[in-house]
Amino acid sequence: MIDFGLFQTANDSMRRMLELAQSVALTPAPILITGQSGSGKTLLAQFVLEKSRHQGASYKWAPLSRPDLSGINDGVVILQDL
């Protein structure tokens, strides 16, 4: 069992995902987390935000944003770097 704070896992796929989330937390890149309802997207976003704060990331981070895209069909959303 590996302890990642908010997460504890013995699953290799989950461990790799959390390790990736930790490394992304130190970058200024925006992150889009997708998944089915109840899959833990908000918890993962909180994990990344917490890691970025604790690691003393050198960029100014934005607050957590949770847009509701449930009414938009797949393939219609176009992501644009602002």
C-alpha angles and dihedrals in degrees: 000000000000119000117218096170103250089029134050118187145164091186115109094212092051091046091053091048092051092047089052090048090052092052093046090051089070094057130080090232117124113242127216113197115194133180146118122302111282095018095120102259094144092047090051091049090051089049092053092046092049092049092050091053095045094047091054095240109206096224131080106256125209124230119268110278121200110186117186107232096164093115094055120090120238112269094026097089113090115194116216130186106239 
